[in-house]
Amino acid sequence: MGDDAPDEERFDRLWRDHAAAVLAYARRRVDGDQADEVVAETFVVAWRRLREIPEAARPWLFGVARRVSANIRRSEHRREALHDRLAAQPAPAAGDPSGLVGRALDRLPADDRELLMLLAWDGLTRPEAAAALGCSRGTLAVRLHRARRRLEAALREPAGDTGPTVLPATVPGGLR
């Protein structure tokens, strides 16, 4: 089995002894489908930090499950807020500046689009966006600067349009 055999055995024991309790805990805090996600993520953390888990593992696992549940609720709240913001916006009509922004975003590289949307539409702060993208704050600042320049260029040169472009008075929050 190799050097990891004692770790695997301990993890298997933790799972057998505590998975049902963690699932019951999660079901009291999040929706049914999300409870399975809480259990899975809790035990991923347990595997990564296996040697840090005290002998009385249940309270430690519940602490992890509590934080995972809170993260899931925050994510759900952000999704709902985004949905509400998008639903409150009228559908773009021909010549509507928000349609122009959407078309410009579609022409950006996927990494630029993701960064700009995390900040503008998903409401993440710069440190949160850096964490989400797995980069440092300094790297994020450089990427954001470049993405903004590319977005501005895309706004000036709409696809298939050779006439002058009127830029929107406001660009969604977080992009400026």
C-alpha positions as CSV (number, residue, x, y, z in Angstrom):
1,M,0.0,0.0,0.0
2,G,3.0,2.3,0.5
3,D,3.7,5.2,2.9
4,D,0.2,6.6,2.6
5,A,-1.5,3.5,4.0
6,P,-1.9,4.8,7.6
7,D,-3.2,8.1,6.2
8,E,-5.7,6.2,3.9
9,E,-6.8,4.0,6.8
10,R,-7.4,7.1,9.0
11,F,-9.2,8.9,6.3
12,D,-11.4,5.8,5.6
13,R,-12.1,5.6,9.4
14,L,-13.0,9.3,9.5
15,W,-15.4,8.8,6.6
16,R,-17.1,5.7,8.0
17,D,-17.4,7.3,11.5
18,H,-18.4,10.8,10.6
19,A,-19.7,11.2,7.0
20,A,-23.4,10.6,8.0
21,A,-23.1,13.1,10.9
22,V,-21.5,15.7,8.6
23,L,-24.3,15.1,6.1
24,A,-27.0,15.6,8.7
25,Y,-25.2,18.8,9.9
26,A,-25.0,20.1,6.3
27,R,-28.7,19.3,5.6
28,R,-29.7,21.6,8.4
29,R,-27.8,24.5,6.9
30,V,-28.1,24.3,3.1
31,D,-30.4,22.9,0.5
32,G,-30.4,19.2,-0.2
33,D,-28.2,19.0,-3.2
34,Q,-25.8,21.4,-1.6
35,A,-25.5,19.2,1.5
36,D,-23.7,16.6,-0.6
37,E,-21.3,19.3,-1.8
38,V,-20.6,20.3,1.8
39,V,-19.8,16.8,2.7
40,A,-17.5,16.3,-0.3
41,E,-15.7,19.6,0.2
42,T,-15.4,18.9,4.0
43,F,-13.7,15.6,3.4
44,V,-11.4,17.1,0.7
45,V,-10.2,19.5,3.3
46,A,-9.9,16.7,5.8
47,W,-7.7,14.7,3.4
48,R,-5.5,17.7,2.8
49,R,-5.1,18.5,6.5
50,L,-5.4,14.9,7.7
51,R,-2.4,15.2,10.1
52,E,-3.9,18.4,11.7
53,I,-7.2,16.7,12.6
54,P,-7.4,16.2,16.4
55,E,-8.3,12.8,17.8
56,A,-11.8,14.2,18.5
57,A,-12.5,14.7,14.8
58,R,-16.2,15.4,14.8
59,P,-16.1,19.0,16.1
60,W,-13.2,19.7,13.7
61,L,-15.1,18.3,10.8
62,F,-18.2,20.3,11.8
63,G,-16.1,23.5,11.9
64,V,-14.9,22.8,8.3
65,A,-18.5,22.0,7.2
66,R,-19.7,25.2,8.8
67,R,-17.2,27.2,6.8
68,V,-18.0,25.3,3.6
69,S,-21.7,25.9,4.2
70,A,-21.2,29.6,4.7
71,N,-19.2,29.7,1.4
72,I,-21.9,28.0,-0.4
73,R,-24.6,30.3,1.0
74,R,-22.5,33.4,0.0
75,S,-22.0,32.0,-3.5
76,E,-25.7,31.3,-3.8
77,H,-26.5,34.9,-2.6
78,R,-24.1,36.3,-5.2
79,R,-25.7,34.2,-7.9
80,E,-29.2,35.4,-6.9
81,A,-28.0,39.0,-6.7
82,L,-26.5,38.7,-10.2
83,H,-29.7,37.1,-11.5
84,D,-31.7,39.9,-10.0
85,R,-29.4,42.6,-11.4
86,L,-29.6,41.0,-14.9
87,A,-33.3,40.5,-14.7
88,A,-33.8,44.2,-13.8
89,Q,-32.0,45.3,-16.9
90,P,-34.0,45.8,-20.0
91,A,-33.1,43.7,-23.0
92,P,-30.7,45.6,-25.2
93,A,-32.4,47.2,-28.2
94,A,-30.5,48.1,-31.4
95,G,-28.0,50.8,-30.6
96,D,-28.3,50.2,-26.9
97,P,-24.9,50.8,-25.3
98,S,-25.2,47.7,-23.0
99,G,-25.5,45.7,-26.2
100,L,-22.3,47.3,-27.4
101,V,-20.6,46.3,-24.2
102,G,-21.8,42.7,-24.5
103,R,-20.6,42.5,-28.0
104,A,-17.2,44.0,-27.1
105,L,-16.9,41.5,-24.2
106,D,-17.6,38.6,-26.6
107,R,-14.7,39.7,-28.7
108,L,-12.2,39.7,-25.8
109,P,-10.0,36.7,-24.9
110,A,-11.7,34.4,-22.4
111,D,-9.3,35.3,-19.6
112,D,-10.0,39.1,-20.0
113,R,-13.7,38.5,-20.2
114,E,-13.6,36.3,-17.0
115,L,-11.6,38.9,-15.1
116,L,-13.9,41.8,-16.1
117,M,-17.0,39.9,-15.4
118,L,-15.8,38.7,-11.9
119,L,-15.4,42.4,-11.0
120,A,-18.3,44.0,-12.8
121,W,-21.0,41.4,-12.7
122,D,-20.1,39.0,-10.0
123,G,-19.2,41.8,-7.6
124,L,-15.9,40.4,-6.4
125,T,-13.3,42.8,-4.9
126,R,-9.9,42.8,-6.5
127,P,-8.4,40.6,-3.8
128,E,-11.3,38.1,-4.2
129,A,-10.9,38.1,-7.9
130,A,-7.2,37.4,-7.5
131,A,-8.0,34.5,-5.3
132,A,-10.6,33.2,-7.7
133,L,-8.2,33.3,-10.6
134,G,-5.3,31.9,-8.6
135,C,-3.0,34.9,-9.0
136,S,-1.3,37.5,-6.9
137,R,-2.9,41.0,-6.5
138,G,0.0,42.5,-8.5
139,T,-0.6,40.1,-11.3
140,L,-4.3,40.8,-11.2
141,A,-3.7,44.6,-11.4
142,V,-1.6,44.1,-14.5
143,R,-4.1,41.8,-16.1
144,L,-6.9,44.2,-15.3
145,H,-5.1,47.1,-16.8
146,R,-4.5,45.1,-20.0
147,A,-8.1,43.8,-20.1
148,R,-9.5,47.3,-19.7
149,R,-7.4,48.5,-22.6
150,R,-8.6,45.6,-24.8
151,L,-12.2,46.3,-23.8
152,E,-11.9,50.0,-24.7
153,A,-10.4,49.0,-28.1
154,A,-13.2,46.6,-28.7
155,L,-15.8,49.2,-27.8
156,R,-14.2,51.6,-30.3
157,E,-14.3,49.0,-33.1
158,P,-17.5,47.1,-33.1
159,A,-17.6,44.0,-35.3
160,G,-19.0,44.7,-38.8
161,D,-19.4,48.4,-38.2
162,T,-17.3,50.9,-40.1
163,G,-19.1,54.1,-38.8
164,P,-18.3,56.1,-35.8
165,T,-19.0,54.5,-32.4
166,V,-20.7,56.3,-29.6
167,L,-19.2,54.9,-26.3
168,P,-21.6,54.2,-23.5
169,A,-21.7,56.9,-20.8
170,T,-21.3,54.3,-18.1
171,V,-19.5,51.0,-18.2
172,P,-20.8,48.4,-15.7
173,G,-19.4,48.9,-12.1
174,G,-15.9,47.7,-11.4
175,L,-14.5,48.2,-14.9
176,R,-13.3,51.7,-14.4
